[in-house]
Amino acid sequence: MGRKNLFSKTDVKEAFQEKKEAIVYRGIVSNRSNDGLPVLELPEENFELPITGYQNQNTILILDHNEKININAIPVKLRKGKKSLSWFHEHYQFSSKDAVILLRVLLKDYQEGNFNNYDKFYAYEWLSNYLTTNNITLLKFSLYDFDKILQDKLDSKLSRGRIVAVSKQLKNTIKLIPIVSDNVKASVRSYIITNALDKPKEILSAEERIKKSKLINDYSDYVMFQIYAYVNACLSEIKEANDRAEDLMEEFDEPDLFSREGLKRYRELIINNTAESHEIAFDMELLAYVRIENAHGLIINEHRHNYDIGSLSEDILAFQYEKAYHSLPLDLKENPDVSYLFNNVLPIAIANNKDAKDGVKYFGERKAFLKLHQLLNRPLKNWDKVKNWHESLADYKNRIANKYCCNWIFYGKPENKSYIFSGRHKGIHNLLLGFTTHFDYLIMLLLLCESGRNREVALSIPAYVNNVSVLKMYAPFATEPSCLLTGKKVRGHVNHGGAQEESIEIPTNSVLYEYLELFEEAKAKSNPNRELFIGNADEFRSSCIAYGESFRTNCFLKDENGTLLNEFETSRFRKVWSGEILIEYLEGINTKDDLIKAIGEDLRNTIPLTYLLQSSKTEGMLTTAIVGLQLKFIENYQKIAAQLKTNGETPSGKREQRYLCDCSDPYNPDHNESYDTEYCNQFDMCLGCSRAVVYEEHIPRIIYRCFQYEQLLKNSPELYSSHYEVKHNLAKEVIERFKSKSNNGQEKHSLAFNLAVRAWEDPETHLLPPIVHPKINIVEIE
C-alpha cells in the first residue's frame, strides 16, 4: 500500500494552479524578421510559450528569463506536454540578446520539424553552457570554440555515438544563427570530429594508446560478464521453449485446445490448480499457438500472389470462415495447421461475436501477431460462473508468469506478473518462441559481446547473399568450420565517409551459431524476405534504447562496487583493438583449466576476456570456460546487493548506522520482496539489500560476524544451514570483493582481520551483539 505524501495537500496544488495561470503569455508574434527567424517579444515576467512544429507537433516551452524555475518542482500533472530549457535563464542573465537569438533559432528548428529526438535540445544546451562558462558572445564565436565544445565532450564519459549525433545538430544550429560569420559557418560545416585542431600527429606506444582510448569509459569485465551471462540465459529460455514445442508437435496425448474436448480438458487442468496440471495446460496453449502461427505465417508469406490477402481478412472479420477457407489455394487448404485455424480456432475463439474480434483484427498484416490470450477471451468469459474458476485462473497466471518472467528476462514487468497476459502486450507465447524483436535485440547483444564489433556493423549484416542464407557463407581461412558474417562500418562519422566492410567469423560448432540458426528459423516464419539479418527496420533501431533500459533494470546490472548501473549503452561494450596485447594475454594459456585459473585470479585484465571469442582458434575453449564459470558469476552477482565503497570514501552527513553497514533508506528495504514493514530492523539481512552501503570501517565487524557464524556452524549445523548459511556467504563475498577491488585491499583486509581477531579473543570486547535465535543457547556459543 502506498504511503501518503504529507506534502501533497490541496491548498498547495491550488496555489500552483494559480501561479500556472499567471505566467501564461499570449502576445507572441509568429511572423519572420529579415534574418529569417521568428520574431519574439519577451514580457518582463516568465511565461509559457505554446509552439506548433512540423506535422502539428505541439509542445509548450517554459521560459524563465526573469526567475529561475525548477521543472522538477512542478507537479507531474501540470508539466505534462511542457519543456524547460535548462540553459535559458543563465544565458539570459549573461547576454539577453544572445539568449533570445538562440531561442528564435530553436523555434525555427522546431517549426521545420527538426526535433524528432533530444539530440537537438542537447545541441543548444552544449552551445549555451560553453558560451556562458567562457564569457563568449555569439558574435565572437569561432571554429576554435566549436572544436573545444566537442573535444571537451570527447574527454567525458559520453559515448562517441551520442557526441557525433549531437555534433550534427550543433552544426545546423550554428548555420541558422544570423550573427555568426559566413567563414565560421563554412569551417564548422566541413569540420571532422575525428581530428582535433592544431595538434601534431603523435606516435603512441601500446601503453599510451590504452590510456588515450579511454578504456575506463568502457564497461569493465565485471559488468561484461553479467551482460554475457544474462543474454545467454534469455536466449537459452527461448531455445528451451522452441525445443519443447517441437517435442509437443511429435508426441502430445492431450486433445487440441480449440476443440470442445480440448477446452473442457483445459478448464479441468486449471481448476485442478496444481503445478503439474498448470504445466499441461500451458503445453496445450503453446502447441495451439505454434500451429496457429505456422498457419498465419504460411498465409502471409507464401502464395501471396495466388489470392487477395485483404479480401481474405475481410471475410474473416465478417465471420465468413468457410468462404475464406475455400478461397485459399489447394496446397494451403490441405495444410493441417491452416485447416485447424479456419475450422477449429476461428469458429470457437471468435464465432460471430463482435467483442472477440480483437483476436484477429490485424489478421494478414506482416508485423502483427495472433495473440493466444485474445483468442481465449471468449471461451474464458463463458466460464464466469464455473465454481473456483476465477481463483484457479489467477493462480495459473501467477504461476506461469513467475516461471517464464524471471528477473533477467526483460519481456514483462516483474512487479506485475499478470502484465504478460494483458492485451497490450505482444503475448508470452510470441516472446518465448522468439517471434518478437526482443529476440533480435538479444542476438545483437550476444554478437557484440563475442565479436567486439559495434552495433552499426551488427545491424548491417545482410540476411541473404546471392539468395543464400548468410549463415551458409563459410569463412575460407578459418582453422575450423565457420560462417562469415559481414557488416559495414561508416568511417569519417560527421562528414559521412566511406563504408568499410568488417567481418565476423562464427565457428559452426559454437553456442552462438546454434542461437543464430534458431533466430533465422524464427524470422523465416515471420519475415522470410527481410533484407537484413537483425532488426531490418528503423523502428527496431529506435527501440534499442528502450530495450536496453529494460534489460538493465530487470537484470539489475551492477558495477564493481555493487551499485546499480544508471545507463546501458552498447557503445561502452569492450572492444578488442590491440593485437600485441591480445597475444600477451594469451601467453601461457593452453587449456580450459589455465583460462579458468586466470579468470578467477584477475577480473581486471587489460583485454576484455569475452572478446577473445572473436578468434576462431580460441573460441571453443573460451566458450566452454565461460559456460563453466557462468553459474558462479550469476550466483555471486545476484546475491550481493549492498554498495561497496572501495576507494577510501568515508561516510558524510546524517547516518543510519547498522551492524554491518550504513543504511541509505531504512523505510524501503528490498532484501526480501515479502518483507513489508514501515521501518527495517533486520540488520543481518543488510548485505542482501541495495540500501546498504559498506565502508572500510565496516569490514572488521563483517569479519567478526563471520567468526560468529562459524561458531554457530560448529555448535548447531542444522540451524546454521537453515537460517544463516546464506547470510554467511554474503558476508564472505563482501570481504573477498572488498579485498580484490579496493586499493591496497590485501593490506586493509589484514588490518581489519587482526582487529576482528583481537576483539574475538578478548572476552571484554564485543564488536557485535551475539546472534539471537529461539533455538540458540546464547551462553553456549559465546
C-alpha positions in Angstrom: 0.0 0.0 0.0 1.5 3.4 -1.0 2.4 5.8 1.7 0.7 9.1 1.9 2.7 12.1 0.7 2.4 14.6 3.5 3.3 17.5 1.2 0.7 16.9 -1.5 -2.2 18.9 0.0 -5.0 20.6 -1.9 -4.1 24.2 -1.0 -0.5 23.7 -2.4 -1.9 22.3 -5.7 -4.4 25.2 -5.9 -1.7 27.7 -5.3 0.5 26.3 -8.0 -2.5 26.2 -10.4 -3.0 30.0 -9.8 0.7 30.5 -10.5 0.5 28.5 -13.6 -2.4 30.6 -15.0 -0.5 33.8 -14.1 2.5 33.0 -16.2 0.8 32.2 -19.5 1.7 34.8 -22.1 -0.3 35.1 -25.3 1.4 38.0 -27.1 3.7 36.1 -29.4 4.4 37.5 -32.9 4.9 34.5 -35.1 6.0 36.1 -38.4 9.6 36.1 -39.6 12.0 39.0 -39.5 14.7 40.0 -42.0 17.1 37.3 -40.7 14.6 34.6 -41.4 13.9 33.8 -37.7 10.5 34.2 -35.9 10.0 37.5 -34.1 9.7 37.1 -30.3 8.8 39.8 -27.8 9.6 38.7 -24.3 7.5 40.1 -21.5 9.0 41.1 -18.2 7.8 38.0 -16.3 8.3 34.3 -17.0 5.8 32.8 -19.4 4.8 29.7 -21.2 5.1 29.6 -25.0 2.9 27.2 -26.9 4.5 26.3 -30.2 3.4 24.1 -33.1 6.0 22.3 -35.3 6.1 20.2 -38.4 3.0 18.0 -38.8 1.3 19.7 -35.9 3.9 18.6 -33.4 2.9 20.6 -30.3 4.7 21.5 -27.1 4.9 24.3 -24.5 8.2 25.9 -23.7 8.6 27.2 -20.2 10.8 30.4 -20.5 12.3 31.5 -17.1 14.3 34.6 -18.1 13.1 36.5 -15.1 13.1 34.0 -12.3 14.7 30.5 -12.4 12.2 27.7 -12.5 12.9 24.1 -11.4 10.8 22.0 -13.7 11.0 19.0 -11.4 9.3 21.0 -8.6 6.2 21.4 -10.7 3.6 18.6 -10.2 3.6 16.0 -12.9 0.1 16.7 -14.0 0.9 20.4 -14.5 4.1 19.9 -16.5 2.7 17.3 -19.0 3.5 18.4 -22.5 5.9 21.1 -21.4 9.6 21.5 -21.9 12.0 23.6 -19.9 15.2 25.0 -21.4 17.8 24.4 -18.7 20.2 26.8 -20.2 17.9 29.8 -20.9 17.8 31.6 -17.6 21.6 31.7 -17.1 22.2 32.7 -20.7 19.6 35.5 -20.5 21.4 36.9 -17.4 24.8 36.7 -19.3 23.5 38.1 -22.6 19.8 38.7 -23.1 20.4 39.4 -26.8 22.2 36.1 -27.5 19.7 34.1 -25.4 16.8 35.5 -27.4 18.6 34.7 -30.7 19.2 31.1 -29.7 15.6 30.8 -28.7 14.4 32.2 -32.0 16.7 29.7 -33.9 15.3 26.9 -31.7 11.7 28.0 -32.7 12.6 27.9 -36.4 14.2 24.5 -35.9 11.1 23.2 -34.2 8.7 24.6 -36.8 10.7 22.9 -39.6 10.4 19.5 -37.9 14.0 19.1 -36.7 13.1 17.9 -33.2 12.5 14.2 -33.7 14.8 13.4 -30.8 16.5 15.1 -27.9 19.9 15.5 -29.6 18.7 18.9 -30.9 17.9 20.1 -27.3 21.4 18.9 -26.2 23.0 20.9 -29.1 21.5 24.1 -27.7 22.4 23.2 -24.2 26.1 22.4 -25.0 26.4 25.6 -27.0 24.8 27.8 -24.4 26.8 26.3 -21.4 30.1 26.8 -23.3 29.3 30.4 -24.1 28.3 31.4 -20.6 31.0 29.5 -18.9 33.7 31.1 -21.1 32.1 34.5 -21.4 31.9 34.4 -25.2 29.2 36.1 -27.2 27.7 34.7 -30.4 29.3 37.5 -32.4 32.8 36.2 -31.4 32.1 32.5 -31.9 34.8 30.8 -33.9 35.8 27.4 -35.2 38.1 27.0 -32.2 35.1 27.3 -29.9 33.2 24.7 -31.9 36.1 22.3 -31.7 36.5 23.0 -27.9 32.9 22.1 -27.2 33.3 18.7 -28.9 36.7 17.9 -27.6 35.5 18.6 -24.0 32.7 16.1 -24.6 35.0 13.5 -26.1 37.0 13.7 -22.8 33.8 13.0 -20.8 32.1 9.6 -20.3 29.6 10.3 -23.1 29.5 7.7 -25.8 31.1 8.7 -29.1 27.9 7.9 -31.0 26.0 10.4 -28.9 28.6 13.1 -29.4 28.6 12.5 -33.2 24.8 12.7 -33.3 24.7 16.0 -31.3 27.5 17.5 -33.3 25.4 17.2 -36.4 22.6 19.0 -34.8 25.0 21.6 -33.4 26.3 22.3 -37.0 22.8 23.0 -38.1 22.2 25.3 -35.2 25.3 27.4 -36.0 24.3 27.6 -39.6 21.0 29.3 -38.6 22.5 31.9 -36.2 22.5 35.2 -38.3 25.3 37.0 -36.4 27.9 34.1 -36.8 30.1 35.0 -39.8 29.8 33.0 -43.0 33.5 32.0 -42.8 33.0 30.4 -39.4 29.8 28.6 -40.7 31.7 27.2 -43.7 34.6 26.0 -41.4 32.1 24.4 -39.0 30.3 22.7 -41.8 33.5 21.0 -43.0 34.7 20.1 -39.5 35.6 16.5 -38.9 35.1 15.3 -35.4 37.9 12.7 -35.5 40.6 15.5 -35.8 41.5 17.9 -33.1 42.7 21.4 -34.2 46.4 22.4 -34.0 47.5 19.0 -32.6 50.6 17.4 -34.2 50.3 13.7 -35.1 51.6 11.5 -32.3 53.3 8.2 -32.4 52.0 6.4 -29.4 53.2 3.3 -27.6 50.7 0.5 -26.7 50.5 1.8 -23.1 49.8 5.3 -24.3 47.1 4.0 -26.7 45.4 2.2 -23.9 45.3 5.4 -21.9 44.1 7.5 -24.8 41.4 5.0 -25.8 39.6 5.9 -22.6 39.2 2.2 -21.8 37.9 3.1 -18.4 34.8 4.5 -20.1 34.0 1.0 -21.4 32.2 -1.4 -19.2 34.6 -3.5 -17.0 34.9 -7.3 -17.3 32.8 -7.4 -14.1 29.9 -5.8 -15.9 30.5 -7.6 -19.2 30.3 -11.0 -17.5 26.9 -10.1 -16.2 25.7 -8.9 -19.6 27.0 -12.0 -21.3 25.5 -14.4 -18.7 22.1 -12.8 -18.7 21.9 -12.6 -22.5 22.7 -16.3 -22.6 20.1 -17.0 -20.0 17.4 -15.2 -22.0 18.4 -17.0 -25.2 18.5 -20.4 -23.6 14.9 -19.8 -22.4 13.8 -19.1 -26.0 15.7 -22.2 -27.2 14.1 -24.4 -24.5 10.6 -23.1 -25.5 11.2 -24.0 -29.1 12.6 -27.4 -28.3 9.6 -28.1 -26.1 7.2 -27.0 -28.9 9.0 -29.4 -31.3 8.6 -32.3 -28.8 4.9 -31.4 -28.3 4.3 -31.5 -32.1 5.7 -35.0 -32.3 4.1 -36.5 -29.2 1.4 -35.0 -27.0 -1.5 -37.0 -25.6 -3.8 -34.1 -24.8 -6.6 -33.0 -27.2 -6.3 -29.9 -29.4 -7.0 -26.8 -27.3 -9.5 -25.3 -29.7 -12.0 -28.2 -29.7 -14.9 -29.0 -27.4 -13.0 -31.8 -25.8 -9.8 -29.7 -25.6 -11.4 -26.7 -23.9 -13.1 -29.0 -21.4 -9.8 -30.6 -20.6 -8.0 -27.2 -20.4 -10.6 -25.9 -17.9 -10.2 -29.0 -15.8 -6.5 -28.7 -15.7 -6.6 -25.1 -14.5 -9.3 -25.8 -11.8 -7.2 -28.7 -10.5 -4.8 -25.9 -9.5 -1.6 -28.0 -9.2 1.8 -27.2 -10.7 1.6 -30.4 -12.8 -1.9 -29.6 -14.2 -1.0 -26.0 -14.9 2.1 -27.2 -16.8 0.0 -29.4 -19.0 -2.5 -26.5 -19.6 0.4 -24.3 -20.7 1.7 -27.0 -23.0 -1.8 -27.1 -24.7 -1.5 -23.3 -25.2 2.0 -23.5 -26.6 1.2 -26.2 -29.0 -2.0 -24.5 -30.2 -0.1 -21.2 -30.7 2.7 -22.9 -32.7 0.1 -24.3 -35.1 -1.8 -21.0 -35.3 1.3 -19.0 -36.0 2.5 -21.6 -38.6 -0.8 -21.2 -40.4 -0.7 -17.4 -40.2 2.9 -17.3 -41.5 2.0 -19.6 -44.4 -1.0 -17.4 -45.4 1.1 -14.2 -45.2 4.4 -15.2 -46.6 3.6 -17.9 -49.2 1.3 -17.9 -52.2 0.6 -14.2 -51.7 0.3 -13.8 -55.5 -2.4 -16.5 -55.6 -5.1 -14.7 -53.6 -6.1 -11.4 -52.2 -5.0 -11.2 -48.6 -7.1 -8.2 -48.0 -10.3 -9.9 -49.2 -9.4 -12.9 -47.0 -9.1 -10.7 -44.0 -12.5 -9.0 -44.8 -14.2 -12.4 -45.0 -12.8 -13.4 -41.6 -13.8 -10.1 -39.9 -17.3 -10.7 -41.4 -17.3 -14.2 -39.7 -17.4 -16.0 -43.1 -14.7 -18.5 -42.2 -15.9 -21.2 -44.6 -15.8 -18.8 -47.5 -12.4 -17.6 -46.5 -11.0 -21.1 -46.2 -12.3 -22.2 -49.7 -10.8 -19.1 -51.3 -7.3 -20.4 -50.4 -5.1 -22.3 -52.9 -5.4 -26.1 -52.7 -2.0 -26.7 -51.1 -2.8 -24.3 -48.2 -6.2 -25.9 -47.7 -4.6 -29.3 -47.3 -2.2 -28.0 -44.7 -3.3 -29.4 -41.3 -2.4 -26.2 -39.4 -4.3 -23.9 -41.9 -7.3 -26.3 -41.6 -7.0 -26.1 -37.8 -7.0 -22.3 -37.9 -10.1 -21.9 -40.1 -12.2 -24.9 -38.9 -11.4 -25.0 -35.2 -9.7 -21.9 -33.9 -11.8 -19.1 -35.6 -15.2 -20.7 -35.1 -14.6 -21.3 -31.4 -12.5 -18.3 -30.5 -14.4 -15.7 -32.5 -17.6 -17.3 -33.8 -19.8 -14.3 -34.6 -19.0 -12.3 -31.5 -18.1 -8.7 -32.3 -16.4 -8.3 -28.9 -14.0 -11.1 -29.7 -12.7 -9.5 -33.0 -9.6 -8.1 -31.2 -8.0 -11.6 -31.7 -8.0 -11.3 -35.5 -8.4 -7.6 -36.3 -4.9 -7.4 -37.7 -5.1 -10.7 -39.5 -2.8 -10.9 -42.5 -0.6 -7.9 -41.5 3.1 -8.8 -41.6 4.0 -7.1 -38.3 1.0 -8.3 -36.4 0.7 -11.5 -34.3 -2.3 -13.5 -33.5 -2.3 -13.4 -29.7 -3.4 -16.5 -28.0 -4.7 -14.8 -24.8 -7.1 -12.7 -27.0 -8.3 -15.9 -28.9 -9.0 -17.4 -25.5 -11.0 -14.5 -24.2 -14.4 -15.7 -25.5 -14.1 -19.3 -24.0 -12.8 -17.9 -20.7 -15.7 -15.5 -20.4 -18.2 -18.3 -20.9 -16.9 -20.0 -17.7 -17.5 -17.0 -15.4 -19.9 -19.0 -13.3 -17.9 -22.2 -13.0 -17.0 -22.9 -9.4 -13.5 -22.0 -8.4 -12.7 -20.8 -11.9 -11.5 -17.3 -11.3 -9.4 -18.2 -8.3 -7.7 -21.0 -10.1 -7.2 -18.9 -13.3 -5.5 -16.2 -11.2 -3.2 -18.8 -9.6 -2.4 -20.2 -13.1 -1.5 -16.9 -14.5 0.7 -16.1 -11.5 2.5 -19.5 -11.7 3.2 -19.2 -15.4 4.3 -15.6 -15.1 6.7 -16.4 -12.2 8.2 -19.3 -14.2 8.6 -17.5 -17.6 9.1 -13.9 -16.5 12.1 -14.1 -14.1 14.2 -11.0 -13.3 16.7 -11.4 -16.1 14.1 -11.9 -18.8 13.1 -8.3 -19.8 9.9 -9.2 -21.6 7.4 -8.1 -19.0 7.3 -6.2 -15.7 8.4 -8.4 -12.8 6.5 -6.3 -10.3 3.2 -7.1 -12.2 3.3 -10.7 -13.2 -0.2 -10.5 -14.8 1.2 -8.0 -17.3 2.4 -10.7 -19.7 -1.2 -11.7 -20.2 -2.6 -8.3 -20.9 -4.0 -7.3 -24.3 -1.5 -4.5 -24.8 1.5 -6.9 -24.6 2.8 -9.0 -27.5 2.0 -12.2 -25.7 4.2 -14.5 -23.8 4.0 -17.2 -26.5 5.3 -14.8 -29.1 8.1 -13.9 -26.7 9.1 -17.4 -25.7 9.1 -18.7 -29.3 11.3 -15.7 -30.5 8.8 -14.1 -32.9 9.2 -10.6 -31.5 12.1 -8.1 -31.8 13.2 -9.0 -28.3 14.9 -11.9 -30.0 16.7 -9.6 -32.4 18.0 -7.5 -29.5 19.3 -10.4 -27.6 21.1 -11.8 -30.7 22.6 -8.4 -31.4 23.9 -8.2 -27.8 25.5 -11.6 -27.9 27.0 -10.9 -31.3 28.5 -7.7 -29.9 29.8 -9.4 -26.8 31.5 -12.2 -28.7 32.8 -10.3 -31.7 33.9 -6.9 -30.3 32.2 -5.1 -33.2 29.8 -2.2 -32.7 26.0 -2.0 -33.3 26.4 -0.4 -36.7 28.2 -3.5 -38.0 25.8 -6.0 -36.4 22.7 -4.2 -37.8 24.1 -4.0 -41.4 24.7 -7.8 -41.8 22.5 -9.0 -44.8 20.1 -11.9 -44.3 21.0 -13.4 -47.7 24.0 -13.3 -50.0 23.1 -14.2 -53.6 19.8 -15.7 -52.3 21.7 -18.0 -49.9 21.4 -17.6 -46.1 24.3 -15.6 -44.7 24.8 -18.4 -42.2 25.8 -20.6 -45.1 28.6 -18.2 -46.1 31.6 -20.2 -44.9 34.8 -18.4 -43.8 37.6 -19.5 -46.2 40.6 -19.1 -44.0 39.3 -20.2 -40.6 41.1 -23.0 -38.8 37.7 -24.8 -38.1 34.4 -24.8 -40.0 32.9 -21.3 -39.5 30.4 -18.9 -41.2 31.4 -15.4 -42.2 29.1 -12.5 -41.3 30.0 -9.3 -43.0 28.6 -5.8 -42.0 29.6 -2.3 -42.7 31.2 0.5 -40.6 31.0 4.1 -41.9 34.2 5.9 -41.4 34.5 9.6 -41.2 31.5 10.0 -39.0 30.3 13.6 -39.3 31.4 14.1 -42.9 29.9 10.7 -43.9 33.0 9.0 -45.1 33.1 5.7 -47.0 31.8 2.4 -45.6 34.3 -0.2 -44.6 33.4 -3.9 -44.5 34.0 -5.7 -41.2 33.7 -9.5 -40.9 32.9 -11.8 -38.0 33.8 -15.4 -38.0 31.4 -17.7 -36.1 32.5 -21.4 -35.6 29.6 -23.6 -36.6 30.1 -25.8 -33.5 29.6 -22.9 -31.2 26.7 -22.0 -28.9 26.4 -18.6 -30.7 25.9 -20.4 -34.1 23.1 -22.5 -32.6 21.3 -19.4 -31.5 21.8 -17.7 -34.9 20.3 -20.8 -36.6 17.3 -20.7 -34.2 16.9 -17.0 -34.8 16.9 -17.4 -38.6 14.3 -20.2 -38.3 12.0 -18.0 -36.3 12.4 -15.0 -38.6 11.9 -17.2 -41.7 8.4 -17.7 -40.5 7.5 -14.1 -39.7 9.6 -12.3 -42.3 11.3 -14.6 -44.8 12.0 -11.8 -47.4 13.8 -9.5 -45.0 17.0 -7.8 -46.3 19.0 -7.6 -43.1 19.7 -10.4 -40.7 18.9 -8.4 -37.5 16.4 -5.7 -36.9 15.5 -4.9 -40.5 13.6 -1.7 -39.8 14.2 1.8 -38.4 11.6 1.1 -35.7 13.9 -1.6 -34.3 16.9 0.8 -34.1 14.8 3.4 -32.3 13.5 0.8 -29.8 17.1 -0.4 -28.9 17.3 2.3 -26.2 14.1 1.2 -24.6 15.2 -2.5 -24.8 18.5 -1.6 -23.2 16.8 0.2 -20.3 14.5 -2.8 -19.7 17.5 -5.1 -19.9 19.5 -3.0 -17.4 16.7 -2.6 -14.9 15.3 -6.1 -15.0 18.7 -7.8 -14.9 19.9 -5.5 -12.0 23.2 -4.9 -13.7 25.8 -3.6 -11.2 29.3 -2.2 -11.2 32.3 -3.5 -9.1 31.1 -1.6 -6.0 27.6 -3.2 -6.1 26.0 0.0 -7.4 23.2 -0.5 -10.0 24.2 0.9 -13.4 22.3 4.1 -14.3 22.6 3.6 -18.1 23.1 0.9 -20.7 25.0 1.7 -23.9 26.3 -0.9 -26.3 28.9 1.7 -27.4 30.5 1.1 -24.0 31.0 -2.7 -24.6 34.7 -3.6 -24.5 36.5 -3.8 -27.9 39.4 -5.9 -29.0 41.7 -3.5 -30.8 45.3 -4.2 -29.8 46.8 -7.3 -31.3 50.1 -7.3 -29.4 48.2 -7.1 -26.0 45.9 -9.9 -27.1 48.9 -12.1 -27.8 50.5 -11.1 -24.5 47.3 -12.0 -22.6 47.0 -15.4 -24.2 50.6 -16.3 -23.3 50.8 -19.3 -21.1 47.1 -20.2 -21.5 46.9 -23.6 -23.3 43.9 -25.3 -21.7 40.5 -24.6 -20.3 41.8 -25.0 -16.8 44.6 -22.5 -17.4 41.9 -20.0 -18.5 39.6 -20.6 -15.6 42.5 -20.0 -13.2 43.5 -16.8 -14.9 39.9 -15.5 -14.8 39.4 -16.5 -11.2 42.5 -14.6 -10.1 42.1 -11.5 -12.2 38.9 -9.9 -13.5 40.7 -6.7 -14.4 42.6 -7.9 -17.4 43.6 -5.2 -19.9 41.9 -7.1 -22.8 38.3 -8.0 -22.0 38.0 -11.7 -21.7 34.7 -12.0 -23.5 36.1 -10.5 -26.7 38.8 -13.1 -27.2 35.9 -15.1 -28.7 36.4 -13.4 -32.0 39.4 -15.7 -32.5 38.2 -18.9 -34.1 41.3 -20.7 -32.6 40.3 -20.0 -29.0 36.5 -19.8 -29.4 35.7 -23.3 -28.4 38.0 -23.3 -25.4 36.8 -19.9 -24.2 33.1 -20.7 -24.7 33.5 -23.9 -22.6 35.3 -22.0 -19.9 32.8 -19.1 -19.7 29.9 -21.5 -19.6 31.7 -23.3 -16.7 32.1 -20.1 -14.8 28.7 -18.6 -15.7 26.7 -20.0 -12.9 29.3 -19.0 -10.3 29.2 -15.4 -11.6 25.4 -15.2 -11.7 25.2 -16.6 -8.2 27.6 -14.1 -6.8 26.3 -11.0 -8.6 22.7 -11.8 -7.7 23.3 -12.3 -4.0 25.2 -9.1 -3.0 23.0 -6.1 -3.4 25.0 -3.8 -1.0 27.0 -0.9 -2.4 30.7 -1.3 -1.6 32.8 1.9 -1.2 36.2 0.6 -2.1 38.1 3.8 -3.0 38.7 5.1 0.5 35.4 7.0 0.9 34.2 8.0 4.3 30.5 8.5 5.5 29.3 12.1 5.5 26.2 13.8 6.8 23.5 12.2 8.9 24.0 8.4 9.1 21.7 5.5 9.6 24.2 3.1 11.1 23.7 -0.7 11.2 25.8 -3.6 12.5 27.5 -4.3 9.1 26.9 -1.2 7.1 25.1 2.2 6.8 21.6 2.2 5.5 20.5 4.8 2.8 16.8 4.2 3.2 15.5 2.0 6.1 11.9 2.7 5.1 12.2 0.8 1.8 14.3 -2.3 2.2 14.5 -4.7 -0.8 16.3 -7.7 0.6 13.1 -9.6 0.6 10.1 -8.9 -1.6 7.6 -10.2 1.0 9.1 -8.2 3.8 6.5 -5.5 4.4 7.5 -3.0 7.2 7.4 0.6 8.0 11.0 0.7 9.2 13.5 -2.1 8.7 15.3 -3.7 11.7 16.6 -6.9 10.0 20.2 -6.0 10.5 21.6 -9.4 9.5 19.9 -9.1 6.0 21.6 -5.8 5.1 24.2 -7.2 2.7 21.5 -8.6 0.5 19.8 -5.2 0.3 20.6 -2.4 -2.2 20.0 0.2 0.5 23.1 -1.0 2.3 26.4 1.0 2.0 29.6 -0.7 3.1 32.6 1.4 4.0 36.1 0.3 5.0 35.2 0.8 8.7 32.6 -1.9 8.5 35.0 -4.7 7.3 36.2 -5.6 10.8 32.7 -6.1 12.0 31.7 -8.2 9.0 34.7 -10.4 9.7 33.7 -10.6 13.3 30.2 -11.7 12.2 31.8 -14.4 10.1 33.5 -15.7 13.3 30.1 -15.9 15.0 28.6 -17.7 12.0 31.4 -20.3 12.1 30.9 -20.8 15.8 27.2 -21.4 15.2 28.0 -23.8 12.4 30.2 -25.8 14.9 27.6 -25.9 17.6 24.4 -26.2 15.6 24.9 -27.3 11.9 21.2 -27.7 11.2 20.2 -24.3 12.5 23.2 -22.8 10.6 22.2 -24.4 7.2 18.5 -23.5 7.5 18.9 -19.8 8.7 22.4 -18.5 8.5 24.4 -20.1 5.7 23.2 -17.6 3.0 24.0 -14.7 5.3 27.4 -16.1 6.0 28.1 -16.5 2.2 27.0 -12.9 1.7 29.4 -11.7 4.3 32.3 -13.7 2.9 31.7 -12.5 -0.6 31.7 -8.8 0.6 35.0 -9.4 2.3 36.5 -11.0 -0.8 35.2 -8.4 -3.1 36.5 -5.6 -0.9 39.9 -7.2 -0.7 40.2 -7.6 -4.5 38.6 -4.3 -5.6 39.9 -1.8 -3.0 43.3 -0.1 -3.4 45.7 -1.9 -1.2 42.9 -4.2 -0.4 45.1 -7.0 0.9 46.7 -4.7 3.4 43.4 -3.3 4.5 41.9 -6.7 4.9 44.9 -7.8 7.1 44.4 -4.9 9.4 40.7 -5.5 9.6 41.2 -9.2 10.2 43.7 -8.6 13.1 41.3 -6.1 14.7 38.4 -8.7 14.5 40.6 -11.5 15.9 41.7 -9.3 18.9 38.1 -8.5 19.6 37.0 -12.1 19.3 39.7 -13.4 21.7 39.1 -10.7 24.3 36.1 -11.6 26.4 35.6 -8.0 27.4 35.3 -6.7 23.8 32.2 -7.2 21.6 32.3 -5.7 18.1 28.7 -7.0 17.6 25.9 -8.4 19.7 25.6 -12.2 19.8 23.4 -14.0 17.2 20.0 -14.4 18.8 17.6 -17.2 17.7 14.9 -19.1 19.8 16.8 -22.3 19.2 20.2 -20.9 20.3 21.6 -21.2 23.7 23.5 -17.8 23.9 25.8 -19.0 26.7 26.7 -22.0 24.6 28.1 -20.0 21.6 29.8 -17.2 23.4 
